Amino acid sequence: MRSVLCEDARLRIVEALDDDEMSVGELARAIDRRIPATSQHLRILRELGIVEGQRRRSTVSYRLRPTPATAQLRAVLDTIERTGEATA
């Protein structure tokens, strides 16, 4: 999980996928990165078991996998968000 939280682009991908499924192009726009770099981050997240992709014709839609690791990430992100709101 440390490799997800320590890399800003991967953390932003997880945050983006927390709400909805997205293609690599949509994710690249959401995190303001190029598609090849976003694809590399998605590969790492797939290897870690955090995200999964589903092919729909010529597009792959990515989503967070429903696993204990993903639940832990969501809990950490929620805590960070609540802490940020409390200090604002």
MMTF fields as JSON, N, C-alpha, C and O atoms, coordinates in Angstrom:
{
  "mmtfVersion": "1.0.0",
  "mmtfProducer": "UNKNOWN",
  "numBonds": 351,
  "numAtoms": 352,
  "numGroups": 88,
  "numChains": 1,
  "numModels": 1,
  "chainsPerModel": [1],
  "groupsPerChain": [88],
  "chainIdList": ["A"],
  "bondAtomList": [4, 2, 8, 6, 12, 10, 16, 14, 20, 18, 24, 22, 28, 26, 32, 30, 36, 34, 40, 38, 44, 42, 48, 46, 52, 50, 56, 54, 60, 58, 64, 62, 68, 66, 72, 70, 76, 74, 80, 78, 84, 82, 88, 86, 92, 90, 96, 94, 100, 98, 104, 102, 108, 106, 112, 110, 116, 114, 120, 118, 124, 122, 128, 126, 132, 130, 136, 134, 140, 138, 144, 142, 148, 146, 152, 150, 156, 154, 160, 158, 164, 162, 168, 166, 172, 170, 176, 174, 180, 178, 184, 182, 188, 186, 192, 190, 196, 194, 200, 198, 204, 202, 208, 206, 212, 210, 216, 214, 220, 218, 224, 222, 228, 226, 232, 230, 236, 234, 240, 238, 244, 242, 248, 246, 252, 250, 256, 254, 260, 258, 264, 262, 268, 266, 272, 270, 276, 274, 280, 278, 284, 282, 288, 286, 292, 290, 296, 294, 300, 298, 304, 302, 308, 306, 312, 310, 316, 314, 320, 318, 324, 322, 328, 326, 332, 330, 336, 334, 340, 338, 344, 342, 348, 346],
  "bondOrderList": [1, 1, 1, 1, 1, 1, 1, 1, 1, 1, 1, 1, 1, 1, 1, 1, 1, 1, 1, 1, 1, 1, 1, 1, 1, 1, 1, 1, 1, 1, 1, 1, 1, 1, 1, 1, 1, 1, 1, 1, 1, 1, 1, 1, 1, 1, 1, 1, 1, 1, 1, 1, 1, 1, 1, 1, 1, 1, 1, 1, 1, 1, 1, 1, 1, 1, 1, 1, 1, 1, 1, 1, 1, 1, 1, 1, 1, 1, 1, 1, 1, 1, 1, 1, 1, 1, 1],
  "groupList": [{"groupName": "MET", "atomNameList": ["N", "CA", "C", "O"], "elementList": ["N", "C", "C", "O"], "formalChargeList": [0, 0, 0, 0], "bondAtomList": [1, 0, 2, 1, 3, 2], "bondOrderList": [1, 1, 2], "singleLetterCode": "M", "chemCompType": "L-PEPTIDE LINKING"}, {"groupName": "ARG", "atomNameList": ["N", "CA", "C", "O"], "elementList": ["N", "C", "C", "O"], "formalChargeList": [0, 0, 0, 0], "bondAtomList": [1, 0, 2, 1, 3, 2], "bondOrderList": [1, 1, 2], "singleLetterCode": "R", "chemCompType": "L-PEPTIDE LINKING"}, {"groupName": "SER", "atomNameList": ["N", "CA", "C", "O"], "elementList": ["N", "C", "C", "O"], "formalChargeList": [0, 0, 0, 0], "bondAtomList": [1, 0, 2, 1, 3, 2], "bondOrderList": [1, 1, 2], "singleLetterCode": "S", "chemCompType": "L-PEPTIDE LINKING"}, {"groupName": "VAL", "atomNameList": ["N", "CA", "C", "O"], "elementList": ["N", "C", "C", "O"], "formalChargeList": [0, 0, 0, 0], "bondAtomList": [1, 0, 2, 1, 3, 2], "bondOrderList": [1, 1, 2], "singleLetterCode": "V", "chemCompType": "L-PEPTIDE LINKING"}, {"groupName": "LEU", "atomNameList": ["N", "CA", "C", "O"], "elementList": ["N", "C", "C", "O"], "formalChargeList": [0, 0, 0, 0], "bondAtomList": [1, 0, 2, 1, 3, 2], "bondOrderList": [1, 1, 2], "singleLetterCode": "L", "chemCompType": "L-PEPTIDE LINKING"}, {"groupName": "CYS", "atomNameList": ["N", "CA", "C", "O"], "elementList": ["N", "C", "C", "O"], "formalChargeList": [0, 0, 0, 0], "bondAtomList": [1, 0, 2, 1, 3, 2], "bondOrderList": [1, 1, 2], "singleLetterCode": "C", "chemCompType": "L-PEPTIDE LINKING"}, {"groupName": "GLU", "atomNameList": ["N", "CA", "C", "O"], "elementList": ["N", "C", "C", "O"], "formalChargeList": [0, 0, 0, 0], "bondAtomList": [1, 0, 2, 1, 3, 2], "bondOrderList": [1, 1, 2], "singleLetterCode": "E", "chemCompType": "L-PEPTIDE LINKING"}, {"groupName": "ASP", "atomNameList": ["N", "CA", "C", "O"], "elementList": ["N", "C", "C", "O"], "formalChargeList": [0, 0, 0, 0], "bondAtomList": [1, 0, 2, 1, 3, 2], "bondOrderList": [1, 1, 2], "singleLetterCode": "D", "chemCompType": "L-PEPTIDE LINKING"}, {"groupName": "ALA", "atomNameList": ["N", "CA", "C", "O"], "elementList": ["N", "C", "C", "O"], "formalChargeList": [0, 0, 0, 0], "bondAtomList": [1, 0, 2, 1, 3, 2], "bondOrderList": [1, 1, 2], "singleLetterCode": "A", "chemCompType": "L-PEPTIDE LINKING"}, {"groupName": "ILE", "atomNameList": ["N", "CA", "C", "O"], "elementList": ["N", "C", "C", "O"], "formalChargeList": [0, 0, 0, 0], "bondAtomList": [1, 0, 2, 1, 3, 2], "bondOrderList": [1, 1, 2], "singleLetterCode": "I", "chemCompType": "L-PEPTIDE LINKING"}, {"groupName": "GLY", "atomNameList": ["N", "CA", "C", "O"], "elementList": ["N", "C", "C", "O"], "formalChargeList": [0, 0, 0, 0], "bondAtomList": [1, 0, 2, 1, 3, 2], "bondOrderList": [1, 1, 2], "singleLetterCode": "G", "chemCompType": "PEPTIDE LINKING"}, {"groupName": "PRO", "atomNameList": ["N", "CA", "C", "O"], "elementList": ["N", "C", "C", "O"], "formalChargeList": [0, 0, 0, 0], "bondAtomList": [1, 0, 2, 1, 3, 2], "bondOrderList": [1, 1, 2], "singleLetterCode": "P", "chemCompType": "L-PEPTIDE LINKING"}, {"groupName": "THR", "atomNameList": ["N", "CA", "C", "O"], "elementList": ["N", "C", "C", "O"], "formalChargeList": [0, 0, 0, 0], "bondAtomList": [1, 0, 2, 1, 3, 2], "bondOrderList": [1, 1, 2], "singleLetterCode": "T", "chemCompType": "L-PEPTIDE LINKING"}, {"groupName": "GLN", "atomNameList": ["N", "CA", "C", "O"], "elementList": ["N", "C", "C", "O"], "formalChargeList": [0, 0, 0, 0], "bondAtomList": [1, 0, 2, 1, 3, 2], "bondOrderList": [1, 1, 2], "singleLetterCode": "Q", "chemCompType": "L-PEPTIDE LINKING"}, {"groupName": "HIS", "atomNameList": ["N", "CA", "C", "O"], "elementList": ["N", "C", "C", "O"], "formalChargeList": [0, 0, 0, 0], "bondAtomList": [1, 0, 2, 1, 3, 2], "bondOrderList": [1, 1, 2], "singleLetterCode": "H", "chemCompType": "L-PEPTIDE LINKING"}, {"groupName": "TYR", "atomNameList": ["N", "CA", "C", "O"], "elementList": ["N", "C", "C", "O"], "formalChargeList": [0, 0, 0, 0], "bondAtomList": [1, 0, 2, 1, 3, 2], "bondOrderList": [1, 1, 2], "singleLetterCode": "Y", "chemCompType": "L-PEPTIDE LINKING"}],
  "groupTypeList": [0, 1, 2, 3, 4, 5, 6, 7, 8, 1, 4, 1, 9, 3, 6, 8, 4, 7, 7, 7, 6, 0, 2, 3, 10, 6, 4, 8, 1, 8, 9, 7, 1, 1, 9, 11, 8, 12, 2, 13, 14, 4, 1, 9, 4, 1, 6, 4, 10, 9, 3, 6, 10, 13, 1, 1, 1, 2, 12, 3, 2, 15, 1, 4, 1, 11, 12, 11, 8, 12, 8, 13, 4, 1, 8, 3, 4, 7, 12, 9, 6, 1, 12, 10, 6, 8, 12, 8],
  "groupIdList": [1, 2, 3, 4, 5, 6, 7, 8, 9, 10, 11, 12, 13, 14, 15, 16, 17, 18, 19, 20, 21, 22, 23, 24, 25, 26, 27, 28, 29, 30, 31, 32, 33, 34, 35, 36, 37, 38, 39, 40, 41, 42, 43, 44, 45, 46, 47, 48, 49, 50, 51, 52, 53, 54, 55, 56, 57, 58, 59, 60, 61, 62, 63, 64, 65, 66, 67, 68, 69, 70, 71, 72, 73, 74, 75, 76, 77, 78, 79, 80, 81, 82, 83, 84, 85, 86, 87, 88],
  "secStructList": [7, 2, 2, 2, 2, 6, 1, 2, 2, 2, 2, 2, 2, 2, 2, 2, 2, 6, 6, 1, 7, 3, 3, 2, 2, 2, 2, 2, 2, 2, 2, 6, 7, 7, 2, 2, 2, 2, 2, 2, 2, 2, 2, 2, 2, 2, 2, 6, 6, 1, 3, 3, 3, 3, 3, 3, 6, 6, 3, 3, 3, 3, 3, 3, 7, 7, 1, 2, 2, 2, 2, 2, 2, 2, 2, 2, 2, 2, 2, 2, 2, 2, 2, 2, 2, 2, 2, 7],
  "xCoordList": [0.823, 0.0, 0.868, 0.461, 2.047, 2.936, 3.262, 3.353, 3.441, 3.791, 2.636, 2.859, 1.425, 0.278, 0.246, 0.111, 0.368, 0.228, 1.416, 1.276, 2.574, 3.773, 3.913, 4.721, 3.165, 3.234, 1.966, 0.867, 2.13, 0.988, 0.065, -1.155, 0.615, -0.235, -1.081, -2.261, -0.504, -1.276, -2.346, -3.461, -2.018, -3.002, -4.159, -5.32, -3.847, -4.896, -5.751, -6.95, -5.15, -5.925, -6.905, -8.079, -6.427, -7.301, -8.445, -9.597, -8.139, -9.19, -10.198, -11.403, -9.714, -10.613, -11.511, -12.69, -10.94, -11.71, -12.61, -13.433, -12.468, -13.318, -14.774, -15.683, -14.998, -16.351, -16.94, -18.152, -16.096, -16.633, -15.568, -14.377, -16.008, -15.089, -14.632, -15.381, -13.38, -12.844, -11.903, -11.284, -11.802, -10.821, -9.469, -9.388, -8.416, -7.091, -7.04, -6.379, -7.725, -7.753, -8.456, -7.988, -9.573, -10.292, -9.447, -9.405, -8.772, -7.906, -6.744, -6.391, -6.153, -5.024, -5.454, -4.723, -6.637, -7.15, -7.429, -7.137, -7.99, -8.357, -7.138, -7.201, -6.029, -4.838, -3.788, -2.691, -4.134, -3.262, -1.912, -0.853, -1.979, -0.782, -1.016, -2.147, 0.046, -0.071, -0.553, -0.374, -1.166, -1.722, -0.662, -0.919, 0.525, 1.516, 1.928, 2.082, 2.102, 2.48, 1.34, 1.569, 0.118, -1.049, -1.171, -1.492, -0.92, -0.961, 0.055, -0.233, 1.229, 2.253, 1.81, 2.014, 1.213, 0.715, -0.419, -0.499, -1.287, -2.365, -1.805, -2.34, -0.738, -0.115, 0.34, 0.118, 0.971, 1.447, 0.262, 0.298, -0.78, -1.958, -2.65, -3.192, -2.635, -3.194, -2.348, -2.886, -1.027, -0.133, -0.307, -0.156, -0.618, -0.846, -2.24, -2.544, -3.085, -4.444, -5.395, -6.438, -5.055, -5.882, -6.944, -8.082, -6.579, -7.531, -7.668, -6.818, -8.76, -8.979, -9.612, -10.288, -9.376, -9.922, -10.879, -10.748, -11.843, -12.8, -12.899, -13.229, -12.602, -12.653, -14.093, -14.904, -14.375, -15.681, -15.391, -15.091, -15.489, -15.127, -13.67, -12.795, -13.378, -11.977, -11.443, -10.305, -12.241, -11.85, -11.824, -12.662, -10.85, -10.793, -11.232, -10.683, -12.223, -12.683, -12.055, -12.109, -11.462, -10.802, -11.669, -12.406, -11.571, -12.291, -11.454, -10.537, -11.789, -11.12, -11.646, -12.842, -10.74, -11.159, -11.708, -11.174, -12.757, -13.317, -12.508, -12.896, -11.394, -10.508, -10.23, -10.515, -9.677, -9.297, -8.277, -8.337, -7.354, -6.361, -7.032, -6.672, -7.999, -8.724, -9.543, -9.621, -10.14, -10.897, -9.967, -10.357, -8.747, -7.778, -7.415, -7.33, -7.199, -6.885, -8.015, -7.777, -9.236, -10.385, -10.446, -10.737, -10.179, -10.202, -9.133, -9.383, -7.947, -6.865, -7.247, -7.068, -7.774, -8.175, -9.279, -9.257, -10.242, -11.312, -10.755, -11.176, -9.807, -9.183, -8.431, -8.524, -7.69, -6.945, -7.912, -7.674, -8.996, -9.985, -10.628, -10.777, -11.011, -11.636, -10.652, -11.04, -9.403, -8.392, -8.19, -8.05, -8.177, -8.04, -9.209, -9.03, -10.412, -11.602, -11.594, -12.039, -11.091, -11.075, -10.095, -10.312, -9.018, -8.018, -8.307, -7.663, -9.27, -9.583, -10.438, -10.781],
  "yCoordList": [-1.19, 0.0, 1.255, 2.297, 1.152, 2.306, 2.821, 4.029, 1.887, 2.32, 3.061, 3.808, 2.871, 3.611, 4.996, 5.988, 5.075, 6.351, 7.283, 8.5, 6.727, 7.549, 8.147, 9.056, 7.67, 8.193, 8.984, 8.43, 10.273, 11.172, 10.725, 10.741, 10.331, 9.942, 8.721, 8.679, 7.728, 6.532, 6.856, 6.339, 7.685, 8.106, 8.84, 8.624, 9.697, 10.432, 9.51, 9.744, 8.464, 7.469, 6.776, 6.621, 6.359, 5.691, 6.616, 6.186, 7.871, 8.833, 8.995, 9.055, 9.066, 9.229, 8.005, 8.131, 6.82, 5.591, 5.289, 4.375, 6.028, 5.806, 6.133, 5.589, 7.017, 7.438, 6.694, 6.487, 6.288, 5.759, 4.974, 5.093, 4.174, 3.514, 4.538, 5.443, 4.386, 5.33, 4.609, 3.608, 5.125, 4.62, 5.265, 6.21, 4.756, 5.32, 6.776, 7.6, 7.102, 8.487, 9.415, 10.522, 8.958, 9.753, 9.947, 11.036, 8.873, 8.976, 9.925, 10.723, 9.843, 10.728, 12.186, 13.02, 12.491, 13.873, 14.239, 15.355, 13.304, 13.579, 13.864, 14.676, 13.193, 13.385, 14.268, 14.461, 14.798, 15.71, 15.07, 15.657, 13.857, 13.132, 12.642, 12.634, 12.238, 11.658, 10.22, 9.559, 9.748, 8.393, 7.329, 6.429, 7.374, 6.317, 6.252, 5.165, 7.405, 7.425, 6.891, 6.151, 7.267, 6.785, 5.276, 4.586, 4.758, 3.309, 2.575, 1.496, 3.149, 2.521, 2.489, 1.492, 3.563, 3.583, 2.571, 1.904, 2.454, 1.464, 0.045, -0.819, -0.195, -1.523, -1.877, -2.995, -0.937, -1.176, -1.413, -2.317, -0.609, -0.783, -2.12, -2.728, -2.582, -3.914, -4.996, -5.934, -4.872, -5.857, -5.914, -6.978, -4.791, -4.733, -5.222, -5.388, -5.451, -5.909, -4.82, -5.101, -3.576, -2.435, -2.123, -1.804, -2.214, -1.932, -3.135, -4.025, -3.137, -4.152, -3.47, -2.449, -4.058, -3.486, -4.449, -5.667, -3.878, -4.683, -4.093, -2.922, -4.942, -4.49, -4.386, -5.296, -3.246, -2.996, -2.489, -1.314, -3.407, -3.141, -2.723, -3.529, -1.499, -1.098, -0.342, 0.128, -0.222, 0.544, -0.355, -1.243, -0.11, -0.801, 0.187, 1.283, -0.209, 0.607, 0.06, -1.14, 0.947, 0.556, 0.911, 1.897, 0.101, 0.343, -0.212, -1.007, 0.222, -0.318, -1.727, -1.988, -2.628, -3.987, -3.998, -3.318, -4.754, -4.846, -5.835, -6.993, -5.37, -6.222, -5.549, -4.362, -6.287, -5.661, -4.53, -3.526, -4.678, -3.624, -2.343, -1.245, -2.493, -1.328, -0.683, 0.542, -1.494, -0.964, -0.177, 0.862, -0.665, 0.052, 1.39, 2.407, 1.384, 2.639, 3.642, 4.821, 3.178, 4.073, 4.645, 5.828, 3.827, 4.293, 5.358, 6.358, 5.141, 6.122, 7.421, 8.502, 7.324, 8.52, 9.278, 10.508, 8.551, 9.199, 9.93, 11.045, 9.3, 9.922, 11.182, 12.207, 11.11, 12.282, 13.404, 14.564, 13.056, 14.068, 14.705, 15.926, 13.882, 14.423, 15.296, 16.335, 14.897, 15.681, 17.025, 18.054, 17.013, 18.247, 19.175, 20.39, 18.621, 19.434, 20.037, 21.167, 19.281, 19.754, 20.906, 21.781, 20.912, 21.97, 23.166, 24.207, 23.032, 24.154, 25.208, 26.202],
  "zCoordList": [0.0, 0.0, 0.0, -0.512, 0.567, 0.619, -0.779, -0.993, -1.75, -3.103, -3.773, -4.725, -3.3, -3.836, -3.226, -3.942, -1.914, -1.22, -1.428, -1.305, -1.74, -1.889, -3.282, -3.478, -4.232, -5.602, -5.886, -5.909, -6.1, -6.273, -7.402, -7.236, -8.536, -9.672, -9.334, -9.682, -8.665, -8.311, -7.274, -7.347, -6.336, -5.335, -6.007, -5.659, -6.958, -7.669, -8.527, -8.679, -9.089, -9.84, -8.911, -9.244, -7.746, -6.78, -6.386, -6.318, -6.128, -5.771, -6.906, -6.66, -8.148, -9.297, -9.475, -9.805, -9.252, -9.433, -8.246, -8.312, -7.181, -6.011, -6.325, -5.698, -7.29, -7.635, -8.831, -8.89, -9.787, -11.03, -11.786, -11.501, -12.747, -13.674, -14.695, -15.064, -15.154, -16.141, -17.091, -16.73, -18.301, -19.262, -18.961, -18.176, -19.585, -19.353, -19.819, -19.187, -20.911, -21.389, -20.406, -20.142, -19.872, -18.874, -17.62, -17.048, -17.2, -16.02, -16.273, -15.405, -17.451, -17.778, -17.684, -17.149, -18.201, -18.097, -16.64, -16.211, -15.882, -14.484, -13.615, -12.692, -13.914, -13.08, -13.762, -13.237, -14.934, -15.676, -16.016, -15.792, -16.559, -17.01, -18.427, -18.913, -19.078, -20.416, -20.315, -19.292, -21.391, -21.398, -21.14, -20.341, -21.771, -21.488, -20.012, -19.455, -19.39, -17.966, -17.107, -16.149, -17.452, -16.718, -16.858, -15.89, -18.052, -18.284, -17.416, -16.897, -17.26, -16.413, -14.955, -14.262, -14.498, -13.117, -12.942, -11.91, -13.935, -13.871, -13.835, -13.139, -14.58, -14.569, -13.16, -12.694, -12.489, -11.118, -10.186, -9.352, -10.323, -9.476, -9.737, -8.813, -10.99, -11.293, -10.64, -10.052, -10.739, -10.126, -8.615, -8.014, -8.001, -6.554, -6.168, -4.987, -7.178, -6.91, -6.487, -5.897, -6.78, -6.383, -7.436, -7.093, -8.712, -9.781, -10.697, -10.724, -11.444, -12.466, -13.663, -13.54, -14.817, -16.035, -16.701, -16.584, -17.402, -18.156, -19.557, -19.739, -20.547, -21.935, -22.398, -22.222, -22.994, -23.613, -25.016, -25.228, -25.963, -27.363, -27.434, -27.12, -27.832, -27.984, -26.768, -26.785, -25.729, -24.545, -23.317, -23.161, -22.452, -21.165, -20.098, -19.986, -19.319, -18.193, -16.922, -16.655, -16.146, -14.905, -13.713, -13.734, -12.681, -11.431, -10.28, -10.484, -9.078, -7.894, -7.646, -7.775, -7.29, -6.955, -5.535, -4.659, -5.304, -3.947, -3.103, -2.946, -2.571, -1.769, -0.429, -0.267, 0.535, 1.806, 1.616, 2.326, 0.679, 0.445, -0.038, 0.387, -0.919, -1.415, -0.296, -0.208, 0.542, 1.687, 2.613, 3.144, 2.808, 3.635, 3.003, 3.692, 1.688, 0.998, 1.145, 1.409, 0.974, 1.118, 2.531, 2.706, 3.527, 4.915, 5.148, 5.82, 4.593, 4.732, 4.036, 4.598, 2.811, 2.077, 2.808, 2.863, 3.368, 4.138, 5.346, 5.656, 6.028, 7.197, 6.798, 7.474, 5.708, 5.231, 4.877, 5.211, 4.204, 3.814, 5.038, 5.099, 6.016, 7.228, 7.998, 8.532, 8.06, 8.761, 8.071, 8.733, 6.744, 5.98, 6.185, 6.273, 6.262, 6.487, 7.885, 8.084, 8.846, 10.232, 10.411, 11.249, 9.629, 9.777, 8.894, 9.028, 7.99, 7.066, 7.711, 7.071]
}
